[in-house]
Structures are given as C-alpha cells and as structure tokens.
Amino acid sequence: MTAKRHIMSGLNYSPVERRTRESILKSLESTDPNEIHNALESAAYWGEDWRWAQAQLLRFSQHGDEIVLWAVALGFSLVAVFQGEVDEDLVMPVLARLKECPRLKDVAEEAEEDNIHFVRKRRMGKDIELARRLPPEWRP
C-alpha cells in the first residue's frame, strides 16, 4: 500500500508526532508530500496557537498533491475540535473547494461539520465541550 493510500484510507492508527514550531517549519520546506502532511498534522493537532496553525494550513491549501490537501482538510478539523477557533471566512471556502475532489470529499465534509459544531455553535453560545488530545503513548 502506498503512503498516500495508507494515510487516506484511515486503516491504521499512528500517533501524531509532537514537533517544535522550528521542526514543523523545516518540514514544510520539504518537497516530500508525506513530510509536509506530517508537519501540518502536528501543527494542527498539538499547536496551541490556532492562528499560526491555520496560517500553515492555508499556505498549503492550493498544493498540487492530494496527500498534502488531505492534511489541510484534516488540520482544519483538528484546530476546530481542539481549540474551537478558526477564521470561517478563510477556512470554509477552502473546504468547499476541497470537497470538489472525490478523494478529498469525505475529509473536507467532516472538517466542515467539525467547524460548524466546535466553532460556529460555540460562538452562538452553545455549550460545546472541546475534544482532548490523546497522549502520544495511547494505542487503540
């Protein structure tokens, strides 16, 4: 199974590596889509600064590789779920565009739903509890 199909199929769980901002930025300079994917995922999953994580995701939202775009959609979901914040005016149009790609449709739709639930409903005053990150050593 190729790395692309492995990640996009969701068949196997692997923990999200916690990285420093410096390490993430270095990986984002790579030409390897898997390296970029992993860096974006780490920024979105572990990051405490949602604006910074969102900026990295937006930076790659026009990338030519589906594995990177998968990480962009997943990242917007992770930021919403763990931090309850995104700039919907910037994020929702990207997700709408990603939904047009058949292989990204499901992850983009899920990210839209997470943003509506964890961001928009919270802003409307609903009591929506944010998700908690799994510890790095957690296994299913």
Contacts in CASP RR format, 6 or more apart in sequence:
PFRMAT RR
TARGET T0000
AUTHOR 0000-0000-0000
METHOD contacts of the structure
MODEL  1
MTAKRHIMSGLNYSPVERRTRESILKSLESTDPNEIHNALESAAYWGEDW
RWAQAQLLRFSQHGDEIVLWAVALGFSLVAVFQGEVDEDLVMPVLARLKE
CPRLKDVAEEAEEDNIHFVRKRRMGKDIELARRLPPEWRP
1 9 0 8 1.000
1 11 0 8 1.000
3 34 0 8 1.000
3 67 0 8 1.000
4 33 0 8 1.000
4 66 0 8 1.000
4 67 0 8 1.000
6 12 0 8 1.000
7 34 0 8 1.000
7 37 0 8 1.000
7 67 0 8 1.000
7 70 0 8 1.000
8 66 0 8 1.000
8 67 0 8 1.000
8 70 0 8 1.000
8 103 0 8 1.000
8 107 0 8 1.000
13 139 0 8 1.000
13 140 0 8 1.000
15 134 0 8 1.000
15 136 0 8 1.000
15 137 0 8 1.000
15 138 0 8 1.000
15 139 0 8 1.000
16 41 0 8 1.000
16 42 0 8 1.000
16 45 0 8 1.000
16 46 0 8 1.000
16 136 0 8 1.000
17 38 0 8 1.000
17 42 0 8 1.000
17 136 0 8 1.000
18 42 0 8 1.000
18 46 0 8 1.000
18 136 0 8 1.000
19 27 0 8 1.000
19 39 0 8 1.000
19 42 0 8 1.000
19 43 0 8 1.000
19 46 0 8 1.000
21 43 0 8 1.000
21 52 0 8 1.000
23 39 0 8 1.000
24 39 0 8 1.000
24 42 0 8 1.000
24 43 0 8 1.000
24 56 0 8 1.000
25 39 0 8 1.000
27 35 0 8 1.000
27 36 0 8 1.000
27 38 0 8 1.000
27 39 0 8 1.000
28 36 0 8 1.000
28 39 0 8 1.000
28 40 0 8 1.000
28 56 0 8 1.000
28 59 0 8 1.000
28 60 0 8 1.000
30 36 0 8 1.000
30 39 0 8 1.000
33 63 0 8 1.000
33 65 0 8 1.000
33 67 0 8 1.000
33 68 0 8 1.000
34 67 0 8 1.000
36 60 0 8 1.000
36 63 0 8 1.000
36 65 0 8 1.000
36 68 0 8 1.000
36 71 0 8 1.000
37 67 0 8 1.000
37 68 0 8 1.000
37 70 0 8 1.000
37 71 0 8 1.000
38 71 0 8 1.000
39 56 0 8 1.000
40 56 0 8 1.000
40 57 0 8 1.000
40 60 0 8 1.000
40 68 0 8 1.000
40 71 0 8 1.000
40 72 0 8 1.000
40 75 0 8 1.000
41 71 0 8 1.000
41 74 0 8 1.000
41 75 0 8 1.000
41 78 0 8 1.000
43 52 0 8 1.000
43 53 0 8 1.000
43 56 0 8 1.000
43 57 0 8 1.000
43 75 0 8 1.000
44 53 0 8 1.000
44 56 0 8 1.000
44 57 0 8 1.000
44 71 0 8 1.000
44 74 0 8 1.000
44 75 0 8 1.000
44 76 0 8 1.000
44 77 0 8 1.000
44 78 0 8 1.000
44 79 0 8 1.000
45 75 0 8 1.000
45 78 0 8 1.000
45 82 0 8 1.000
45 133 0 8 1.000
46 133 0 8 1.000
47 53 0 8 1.000
48 83 0 8 1.000
50 79 0 8 1.000
50 83 0 8 1.000
50 84 0 8 1.000
50 85 0 8 1.000
50 86 0 8 1.000
51 87 0 8 1.000
53 75 0 8 1.000
53 79 0 8 1.000
54 76 0 8 1.000
54 79 0 8 1.000
54 86 0 8 1.000
54 87 0 8 1.000
54 90 0 8 1.000
54 91 0 8 1.000
57 71 0 8 1.000
57 72 0 8 1.000
57 75 0 8 1.000
57 76 0 8 1.000
57 79 0 8 1.000
58 90 0 8 1.000
58 91 0 8 1.000
58 94 0 8 1.000
60 68 0 8 1.000
60 69 0 8 1.000
60 71 0 8 1.000
60 72 0 8 1.000
61 69 0 8 1.000
61 72 0 8 1.000
61 94 0 8 1.000
61 97 0 8 1.000
61 98 0 8 1.000
63 69 0 8 1.000
63 72 0 8 1.000
66 101 0 8 1.000
66 103 0 8 1.000
66 104 0 8 1.000
69 98 0 8 1.000
69 101 0 8 1.000
69 104 0 8 1.000
70 103 0 8 1.000
70 104 0 8 1.000
70 107 0 8 1.000
72 94 0 8 1.000
72 98 0 8 1.000
73 95 0 8 1.000
73 98 0 8 1.000
73 104 0 8 1.000
73 107 0 8 1.000
73 108 0 8 1.000
73 110 0 8 1.000
73 111 0 8 1.000
74 107 0 8 1.000
74 111 0 8 1.000
75 111 0 8 1.000
76 86 0 8 1.000
76 91 0 8 1.000
76 94 0 8 1.000
76 95 0 8 1.000
76 111 0 8 1.000
76 114 0 8 1.000
76 115 0 8 1.000
77 107 0 8 1.000
77 110 0 8 1.000
77 111 0 8 1.000
77 114 0 8 1.000
77 115 0 8 1.000
79 85 0 8 1.000
79 86 0 8 1.000
80 86 0 8 1.000
80 111 0 8 1.000
80 114 0 8 1.000
80 115 0 8 1.000
80 117 0 8 1.000
80 118 0 8 1.000
80 119 0 8 1.000
81 114 0 8 1.000
81 118 0 8 1.000
81 130 0 8 1.000
81 131 0 8 1.000
82 130 0 8 1.000
82 131 0 8 1.000
82 132 0 8 1.000
82 133 0 8 1.000
83 130 0 8 1.000
84 118 0 8 1.000
84 119 0 8 1.000
84 122 0 8 1.000
84 128 0 8 1.000
84 130 0 8 1.000
85 119 0 8 1.000
86 115 0 8 1.000
86 119 0 8 1.000
88 115 0 8 1.000
88 119 0 8 1.000
88 120 0 8 1.000
91 115 0 8 1.000
92 112 0 8 1.000
92 115 0 8 1.000
95 108 0 8 1.000
95 109 0 8 1.000
95 111 0 8 1.000
95 112 0 8 1.000
95 115 0 8 1.000
96 108 0 8 1.000
96 112 0 8 1.000
98 104 0 8 1.000
98 105 0 8 1.000
98 107 0 8 1.000
98 108 0 8 1.000
99 105 0 8 1.000
99 108 0 8 1.000
99 109 0 8 1.000
99 112 0 8 1.000
101 108 0 8 1.000
117 128 0 8 1.000
118 128 0 8 1.000
118 130 0 8 1.000
118 131 0 8 1.000
121 128 0 8 1.000
122 128 0 8 1.000
END
